[in-house]
Structure formats: C-alpha cells, structure tokens
Amino acid sequence: MISLLLPVSAFGLLLQPPALGAPKFSLRAASRQSVLPRMEASVDSQASTATEEKTAPGTVTREETLYKLAFVESPAQITTGPVTYKEVPAWKLTNDVGMSVTVIQQGACAVKVEKGGKNYLWENKKTKPDDPNDPETGACYYGADSNNFPLKRGLILHGGIRAAAVTAEHGLYYDTEWPISFEEEEGSRTIIFTIRDTDEQRAKCAHGADDPYPDPPGNPVTPGPFSVGQFSQPTPVNVEGYDVIEPMSFYPTTDCVFQARITLRAGEEFVRFKMVVVNPTKKDALGEAWFPQTYPITEDSKIISPQRMRWKRDGWCFPDIAQLFPWDKEEFVKPLDWPTDGIFYDFPSKDGKYHAVSSGDGKTGCACVTRVAPDEPQFTKLWSWGQKASGDEGGEGLSQGRPATEYYEPWASAFNFAFFQRAVFAADTVSSFEMAVLPIDEGLSNDKTNEELRETVEAAVANANIELEPTKPGLKPLPAE
C-alpha cells in the first residue's frame, strides 16, 4: 500500500515517467492528523444538509467530518433489519454556488454530490427520517463464492460514485480504504485517492477468519480472497501436483498506480472526476479502470441519452434480444421497466457528451458528462435491477442482494468498452480521462417525451459550460502507408 507518510520523493519514479507530457501531480503527504475527523460536524443523511451551503465568492472550502454507513447482517435482513451504523472519516468540499461533494476512503467513494442541499447520489440507507416510506436499511456482502465479483466474499455496496481499479465488477479495491491526499489552488480544491496494484497490496485484500466479514474457505490448494470464473485464465496450472484454475490470473498484478481525483472549483455547478493510471514499469499492463455511479430512481425515472445503438455481451441477459440493439424501445428507457436485471454497453462507443437519468420526482436528475472528440472515444456500461418482481430481496442468486431502495448504475470509462475487456496501460505512460457529474435541479418532468428530456439535459449541459481535460492517450494515428 502507498503510505501517506512517505516523503514526496518516494513517488518521483512512480508518477513522473520521462518525456510523456504527464499532467501535474501533487501527492504531498497528508499528515496522520489530517485524516482524523473533526467531531463537531456530521454528514449522515440527505436531511442533515437540507439547506444550501455556500462559501465566499471565488472560494472552495474543505471540511473534515463524519459519514454514517449503514449495515445489515445478511441479505435476508435488507428489508427487515436490524440495522447497525458505523461513522467513518469523511471530507467535504463546498464552493461559492452551493455545490458540494463528500467522500470517504472505502472504495475511493464520493457518497454525496449536493446542490442546494439535495444529494443527487444514491445511498444504501434511510436518508429521509420523517418519511415512513423510506425504509430503514443498510448494506451487506452478497454473492459470496459466486465468482461474479473479484473478491470471494462478495460485493458490498454503500452507494455513491466509486473508483473501480484493475478488474471488472467494481475492481479489486472496492472495500479497501484508499490513501488520501489533497491539492489546493486558487478557487479550486482536489481530493486525491491513490493506490498501487502490487502483490503486497493484493495480499491485504484478504479477510481472515477473525474479520467481521471473513473470506469463504475456498480451495485449499489455491487459498486467498480472489475469485475464478471470468477473473481467471481458463488453462489450469499445476500447484503441488494438482491441476487448478489460478484465481485472478486473467488480471495479473499490474504494478500500476491508480488515482481518482475529485475536484470542485469556484463558480462551477458540477463536480469533476478524473481517473489516472500510471504505469511506471518497463512492461505493458492489462486492466480496467471505471467510475461506477449510483443514482436514486423511481418507477418514473428515465435514462436520457442520445445513444443510438447498444450491445449486450452476456448471454444470460435478455436472451431473446439481438446482441446489437437499436436503442429505440420504450421498455428500456425506464430502468425499472426492464423485464429483468441486465447489462447494456454503448456501441461502438458513446454518442454525444452526456448520459443522464431523471430522479423520477418530476423535476430533478443527474448527468455524467464526458468529452466529445473523434480521437477520444468514451464508453458507458448500463446496469439496472429491472422490474421488482424479477429480483425481490431474499430471492435466489444475486437477486437476494437487491437493496431496499432503487438505484440506476451507469459506469464511465475511456479505457474499457465492456467488462472483462482489458485495456493496455503501456509501459512508462500516464493514462487519464475526466468526466463531470452535473446535477439538474429542474425541468425533468415525468410527462415530458424522451426528446424533450434530451433537450432539457442538453440545455443544462450547455449552460454549465463544462470544459474537460483531453483523454490520454486517445487513439493513435494509423500506420503510415
């Protein structure tokens, strides 16, 4: 693990490959005191910040605070409880136009993006204390030993926007606390999460028998926290005289540095998210890097996008639908109208500069905005649980992990076009892409047509005047004749 207490010079080789035109990095070590929360503030629900906060003109502030995570013991308790809570250190940026973002270290996660006191991200817990229809609930691990997630203990999902590094399905480090550091410039502040994918770091993913969430026993010949299935190469290897499938062999250790940078600037009504992958070695690395996002939805919520064609990679997903699928069917516009849970991907890449979803409250929603450039393709993965009857809590398989409150989960990447489709992070290079998360606080009426909703989002994106950094490396020129 990269320690925050290391001197800056220890990062020189890692984050400054020669002659690459690399972006400016500052990993000034945060003192041990800087990652301890001040106890006078708490950021634990949507209701706790119901009024708009602003800073002095031209400024952005950073506040150390607490965030309350909610847990249930097992999927069977998602709708019944009991619920337990744990307060963890959190950091909040606030600017002069009432925008704020709150982050925690677990999974390098932004748990809140707020405008006017309203959180536009989904949280896996009760967020409206006075609403009897808002259930008391929490997160738990599910899908253990299913090989659907990179860790054998399964997935735990608290919500927000996370950094998924190295692998498909939420990455290797979704329940790891990423080291944190900070940057400050005039009118701008950035929170930086950094982790290096090394053998030592991977070993720390293991949860022993005395951990509250231990790993399943697994194969005694190939013990450890990692899954097989699509995470492994199909060819067996010989271990102690046994031919076995080696866990995580499809994603060998990259030795790359993965960095999630979350920036708020004065005057901007959106939050910037930047993924950076630094390969400081002399060998190409294979892997994935995404920003998975979760947004709260209702049965009236709609996906708002100019995408014309999508594809489905997985045979289990809507088997009666062609792999290439024109996005013109109303049944897939509303995430909770999907016949079952499922996954789609943009084809061949993202059309336009935004992918948005309405909250279903008749007014608000959120857009993920990326660059539009011919040499910088962007990609989106779409996930929804679909109709409630297809996956009630307590059901079979992964459906037992369906949370008590609904969310829609688009993923953004400029490196990977689908899960288990590894990208090359070339030797001695810095790869990066930037996106913006734009809350839309009016105009997304439930009775608007799809075209009218697109026009509303396009106007909001234009008014926000979002200028993003170029994607690196982007597409290379064709070979010479």
C-alpha positions in Angstrom: 0.0 0.0 0.0 1.2 3.5 -0.7 1.6 5.3 2.6 0.6 8.9 3.1 3.5 9.2 5.4 6.1 8.5 2.7 8.1 11.6 1.5 7.1 13.0 -1.8 10.4 11.9 -3.3 9.4 8.3 -2.9 6.8 8.9 -5.6 9.1 10.6 -8.1 9.8 7.5 -10.2 6.2 6.3 -10.0 4.4 9.4 -11.0 6.8 11.2 -13.3 7.7 8.9 -16.3 10.1 10.7 -18.6 9.1 12.7 -21.7 5.4 11.9 -21.5 3.9 15.4 -21.1 2.3 14.0 -17.9 -0.2 16.1 -16.1 1.0 17.8 -13.0 0.6 15.7 -9.9 1.0 16.7 -6.3 1.0 13.9 -3.8 2.1 16.0 -0.8 1.9 13.6 2.1 -1.1 14.2 4.3 -0.1 14.2 8.0 -1.6 11.5 10.2 -3.6 14.2 11.9 -5.1 15.3 8.6 -7.0 12.1 8.1 -8.7 12.2 11.5 -12.2 13.8 11.5 -13.3 16.8 13.5 -16.1 15.7 15.7 -18.3 18.8 15.5 -19.8 18.0 12.1 -21.7 15.1 10.7 -22.8 14.3 7.1 -25.1 11.3 7.6 -28.2 11.8 5.6 -29.9 13.9 2.9 -32.0 15.6 5.6 -28.9 16.6 7.6 -28.0 19.2 4.9 -31.4 20.3 3.7 -30.3 23.9 3.3 -28.0 25.3 0.7 -24.4 26.0 1.8 -22.2 28.5 0.0 -18.7 29.8 0.5 -17.3 33.3 0.0 -17.1 34.3 -3.7 -14.3 32.7 -5.6 -13.5 30.1 -2.9 -13.8 26.4 -2.2 -13.5 25.0 1.3 -12.6 21.6 2.6 -14.1 20.2 5.8 -13.2 17.1 7.8 -16.3 15.5 9.0 -18.0 12.1 9.5 -20.2 9.9 7.3 -22.5 7.3 8.7 -22.5 3.9 6.9 -25.5 1.5 7.5 -25.2 -2.3 7.6 -27.4 -5.3 7.9 -26.0 -8.7 8.7 -27.2 -10.6 5.6 -29.4 -10.2 2.5 -32.3 -11.7 4.4 -32.3 -8.6 6.6 -32.2 -5.9 3.9 -35.9 -5.1 4.4 -36.3 -6.2 8.0 -33.2 -5.1 9.8 -31.8 -4.8 12.4 -29.6 -2.0 11.0 -26.3 -1.1 12.6 -24.3 2.1 11.9 -20.6 3.0 11.7 -19.3 6.5 11.4 -16.2 6.9 9.3 -14.0 9.8 8.4 -15.2 11.9 5.5 -14.1 15.0 3.7 -16.4 17.6 2.1 -15.7 20.3 -0.5 -18.1 23.2 -0.8 -18.0 26.1 -3.3 -19.5 29.5 -3.8 -22.5 28.5 -5.8 -23.9 25.9 -3.4 -22.2 22.8 -4.8 -20.6 20.2 -2.5 -19.1 16.7 -2.7 -18.4 14.4 0.2 -16.1 11.5 0.1 -14.9 8.5 2.1 -11.8 6.3 1.8 -13.5 3.0 1.4 -13.6 2.3 -2.4 -12.4 5.9 -3.1 -16.1 6.8 -2.9 -18.0 10.1 -3.4 -21.0 9.4 -1.2 -22.7 12.8 -1.9 -22.9 15.3 -4.7 -25.1 18.0 -3.4 -26.7 21.1 -4.9 -29.0 23.3 -2.9 -28.8 20.8 0.0 -30.1 17.9 -2.1 -27.9 14.8 -2.6 -28.1 13.6 -6.2 -26.4 10.3 -5.5 -28.0 7.1 -4.1 -27.2 6.0 -0.5 -27.9 2.5 0.7 -29.6 3.6 3.9 -32.5 5.5 5.2 -32.0 9.1 4.1 -35.4 10.7 5.0 -36.0 10.2 8.7 -39.5 11.7 8.6 -40.7 9.7 5.5 -42.4 6.4 6.6 -42.0 5.1 3.0 -38.2 5.4 3.2 -37.1 2.1 4.7 -34.6 1.6 7.5 -32.0 -0.5 5.7 -28.3 -1.0 5.1 -25.6 -2.7 3.0 -24.2 -6.2 3.3 -22.0 -8.5 1.4 -23.8 -10.7 -1.2 -22.8 -13.0 -4.0 -20.1 -14.8 -1.9 -18.3 -17.7 -3.7 -20.3 -16.9 -6.9 -17.4 -15.7 -9.0 -19.5 -12.7 -10.0 -17.2 -10.3 -8.2 -13.4 -10.2 -7.9 -13.4 -11.0 -4.1 -14.8 -14.3 -3.0 -16.6 -12.7 0.0 -18.9 -10.9 -2.5 -19.8 -7.3 -3.0 -20.9 -4.7 -0.5 -22.4 -1.5 -2.0 -23.0 1.6 0.1 -23.8 3.8 -3.0 -22.2 6.9 -4.4 -19.6 7.1 -7.2 -16.5 4.9 -6.7 -13.2 4.1 -8.4 -13.1 0.6 -9.9 -9.5 -0.3 -10.5 -7.8 -3.3 -12.2 -10.7 -5.6 -12.8 -14.3 -5.7 -13.9 -17.2 -5.8 -11.4 -16.2 -3.0 -9.0 -12.5 -3.6 -9.1 -10.1 -5.2 -6.6 -10.3 -2.5 -4.1 -14.0 -1.6 -3.6 -13.8 -2.3 0.2 -10.3 -1.1 0.7 -9.6 2.3 2.3 -7.6 4.1 -0.4 -4.9 6.5 0.9 -6.0 10.1 0.6 -4.2 13.4 -0.1 -5.2 16.9 -1.1 -4.4 19.7 -3.6 -5.3 23.3 -3.4 -5.1 26.1 -6.0 -6.8 29.4 -6.1 -10.5 28.8 -6.4 -10.1 25.0 -6.6 -9.6 22.1 -4.3 -9.0 18.4 -5.2 -9.3 15.2 -3.1 -7.0 12.5 -4.4 -7.2 8.8 -3.8 -4.2 6.8 -4.8 -3.5 3.0 -4.6 -0.8 0.9 -6.3 -1.7 -2.5 -7.5 1.2 -4.6 -6.1 1.4 -8.2 -4.8 1.7 -6.7 -1.3 -1.4 -4.6 -1.8 -3.4 -7.6 -3.1 -2.4 -9.6 -0.1 -4.1 -7.0 2.1 -7.4 -7.8 0.4 -7.7 -11.0 2.4 -10.1 -11.1 5.3 -9.1 -13.7 7.9 -11.5 -15.8 10.0 -11.5 -13.2 12.8 -12.6 -10.4 10.5 -16.3 -9.4 10.8 -16.6 -10.2 7.1 -14.3 -13.2 6.5 -13.4 -14.8 3.2 -15.0 -18.1 2.4 -12.6 -21.1 2.9 -12.1 -21.6 -0.8 -9.9 -24.2 -2.5 -7.2 -25.3 0.0 -4.8 -25.7 -3.0 -5.2 -22.1 -4.1 -6.4 -20.2 -1.0 -6.9 -16.5 -0.9 -9.5 -13.8 -1.4 -9.8 -13.8 -5.2 -12.4 -15.4 -7.5 -12.0 -17.6 -10.5 -14.5 -17.8 -13.4 -14.1 -14.8 -15.8 -11.4 -13.4 -13.5 -9.1 -16.3 -14.4 -7.3 -17.8 -17.4 -9.1 -21.0 -18.5 -5.9 -23.1 -18.7 -5.2 -25.0 -15.4 -1.8 -24.7 -13.7 -0.1 -27.3 -11.6 0.0 -26.5 -7.9 1.5 -29.1 -5.6 0.6 -31.8 -8.1 -3.0 -30.6 -8.7 -4.2 -29.0 -11.9 -6.2 -26.0 -10.8 -7.6 -22.8 -12.2 -5.5 -20.0 -10.7 -7.6 -17.2 -9.1 -7.4 -13.8 -10.7 -4.9 -15.0 -13.3 -6.8 -13.0 -16.1 -5.7 -9.9 -14.2 -2.1 -10.3 -13.2 -0.6 -7.7 -10.9 -0.1 -4.6 -12.9 2.3 -2.6 -10.6 0.3 0.4 -11.8 -0.7 3.4 -9.7 -4.5 4.1 -9.9 -5.6 7.5 -8.9 -9.1 9.0 -8.5 -9.1 12.8 -8.4 -12.3 14.6 -7.3 -12.2 18.4 -7.9 -14.6 21.2 -7.1 -13.9 24.7 -8.5 -15.4 28.0 -7.6 -18.3 29.0 -9.8 -18.9 25.5 -11.2 -22.2 23.7 -10.6 -20.7 20.3 -11.2 -18.0 18.0 -9.8 -15.0 16.8 -11.7 -13.9 13.2 -11.5 -10.6 12.2 -13.1 -9.2 8.7 -13.4 -5.4 8.4 -13.8 -3.5 5.2 -14.4 0.3 5.5 -14.1 2.4 2.6 -15.4 5.9 3.3 -14.1 7.3 0.0 -15.2 9.1 -1.1 -18.4 6.3 -3.6 -19.1 2.8 -3.1 -20.5 0.0 -3.8 -18.1 -3.5 -5.1 -18.8 -6.5 -4.0 -16.7 -9.6 -1.9 -16.3 -10.5 1.5 -14.7 -14.0 2.8 -14.4 -16.2 5.2 -12.4 -19.3 3.3 -11.4 -22.1 5.7 -10.4 -25.4 5.1 -8.5 -28.3 7.4 -8.7 -31.7 7.2 -6.9 -34.6 6.4 -9.1 -38.4 5.6 -9.1 -40.7 3.8 -11.5 -41.0 7.1 -13.4 -37.2 7.6 -13.9 -35.9 7.6 -17.4 -32.5 7.1 -19.0 -31.7 10.2 -21.0 -29.1 9.8 -23.7 -28.5 10.4 -27.4 -27.2 6.9 -27.8 -28.5 5.2 -31.0 -27.1 1.6 -30.6 -26.1 -0.6 -27.6 -24.9 -4.1 -27.3 -25.1 -6.9 -24.7 -22.2 -9.0 -24.0 -23.7 -11.6 -21.7 -25.8 -14.5 -22.9 -27.9 -14.6 -19.7 -29.0 -11.0 -20.3 -32.3 -10.7 -22.3 -31.6 -13.9 -24.4 -34.3 -13.1 -26.9 -32.8 -9.8 -27.9 -30.1 -9.4 -30.5 -26.5 -8.6 -29.4 -26.6 -5.3 -31.3 -29.7 -3.5 -30.1 -31.1 -0.2 -31.5 -32.0 1.9 -28.5 -35.5 2.8 -29.7 -37.7 0.6 -27.5 -39.6 2.3 -24.7 -39.3 -0.7 -22.4 -35.6 0.0 -21.8 -35.9 3.8 -21.3 -37.1 3.3 -17.7 -34.6 1.3 -15.7 -37.4 -0.3 -13.6 -39.3 -1.3 -16.7 -36.5 -3.7 -17.8 -38.0 -7.2 -17.8 -35.2 -8.5 -15.6 -31.9 -7.2 -14.3 -29.4 -6.7 -17.1 -26.4 -5.0 -18.7 -26.0 -3.0 -21.9 -23.0 -1.2 -23.3 -22.7 1.7 -25.7 -21.9 0.6 -29.3 -19.4 1.2 -30.8 -18.7 4.0 -28.2 -20.7 6.7 -26.5 -22.8 9.1 -28.7 -22.8 12.7 -27.5 -21.3 14.1 -24.4 -23.8 13.0 -21.7 -25.6 10.1 -20.1 -28.3 11.1 -17.7 -31.1 9.8 -15.6 -34.1 11.5 -14.1 -34.8 11.1 -10.4 -38.5 10.4 -11.1 -39.6 13.2 -8.8 -40.9 15.2 -11.7 -38.2 17.7 -11.6 -34.5 16.7 -11.0 -31.9 14.3 -12.3 -28.2 14.0 -12.9 -25.9 13.8 -15.9 -22.5 12.3 -16.4 -20.7 14.5 -18.9 -17.6 13.5 -20.9 -15.6 14.8 -23.8 -16.6 14.6 -27.4 -13.6 14.2 -29.7 -13.0 11.9 -32.7 -9.8 10.6 -31.2 -11.2 10.2 -27.6 -13.9 7.5 -27.5 -15.8 7.2 -24.3 -17.8 4.2 -23.1 -20.8 3.5 -20.8 -22.0 0.4 -19.2 -25.6 0.4 -18.1 -27.0 -1.7 -15.2 -30.5 -2.0 -13.7 -32.2 -4.5 -11.4 -35.2 -4.2 -13.7 -38.8 -4.9 -12.6 -39.2 -5.5 -8.9 -40.8 -8.9 -9.5 -37.6 -10.1 -11.2 -35.4 -9.8 -8.2 -37.1 -9.2 -4.8 -34.8 -9.1 -1.8 -34.3 -12.6 -0.3 -34.7 -14.2 -3.7 -32.2 -16.6 -5.3 -28.8 -15.9 -6.6 -27.6 -12.3 -6.8 -31.1 -11.0 -6.6 -31.1 -11.6 -2.9 -28.7 -8.6 -2.7 -31.1 -6.2 -4.3 -31.3 -3.2 -2.0 -34.5 -1.9 -0.4 -34.3 1.4 -2.3 -33.9 1.6 -6.1 -30.9 2.9 -8.0 -29.6 3.1 -11.5 -25.9 2.3 -12.2 -24.1 3.7 -15.2 -20.4 3.2 -15.5 -18.0 5.5 -17.3 -14.6 4.8 -18.8 -12.4 6.0 -21.6 -10.2 2.8 -21.4 -12.6 -0.1 -21.4 -15.6 -0.7 -23.6 -17.0 -3.6 -21.6 -16.3 -5.8 -18.6 -13.5 -8.4 -18.9 -12.2 -6.5 -22.0 -8.8 -5.4 -20.7 -7.1 -2.3 -21.9 -3.3 -1.8 -22.3 -1.7 0.6 -19.9 1.6 1.0 -21.8 5.0 1.0 -20.1 6.2 4.3 -18.8 2.9 6.1 -19.6 0.2 8.1 -17.8 -3.4 7.4 -19.0 -6.3 9.5 -17.9 -9.8 10.7 -18.6 -12.0 13.3 -16.9 -15.8 13.5 -16.5 -18.2 15.8 -14.8 -21.2 15.0 -12.7 -23.9 17.6 -13.2 -27.0 17.8 -11.0 -30.0 19.1 -12.9 -32.4 20.8 -10.4 -35.4 21.5 -12.7 -37.1 20.6 -15.9 -37.1 16.8 -15.9 -40.8 16.4 -15.7 -42.2 12.9 -15.8 -44.7 13.8 -18.5 -42.0 15.0 -21.0 -41.2 13.0 -24.1 -37.8 11.4 -24.5 -36.9 14.1 -27.0 -38.0 16.8 -24.6 -35.9 15.3 -21.8 -32.9 15.2 -24.1 -33.4 18.8 -25.0 -33.6 19.7 -21.3 -30.4 17.9 -20.4 -28.6 19.3 -23.4 -29.6 22.8 -22.4 -28.3 22.2 -18.8 -25.0 20.8 -20.1 -24.6 23.8 -22.4 -25.4 26.3 -19.6 -22.9 24.6 -17.3 -20.0 25.4 -19.7 -18.1 22.2 -18.9 -14.6 22.1 -20.3 -12.8 18.8 -19.6 -9.2 17.7 -20.0 -8.3 15.7 -23.1 -8.3 11.9 -22.7 -4.8 10.4 -22.7 -3.5 8.6 -24.7 -6.6 8.7 -27.0 -6.5 6.9 -30.4 -3.2 6.8 -32.2 -2.7 7.6 -35.9 -3.0 4.9 -38.4 0.3 3.3 -39.6 2.0 5.1 -42.5 1.4 3.8 -46.0 
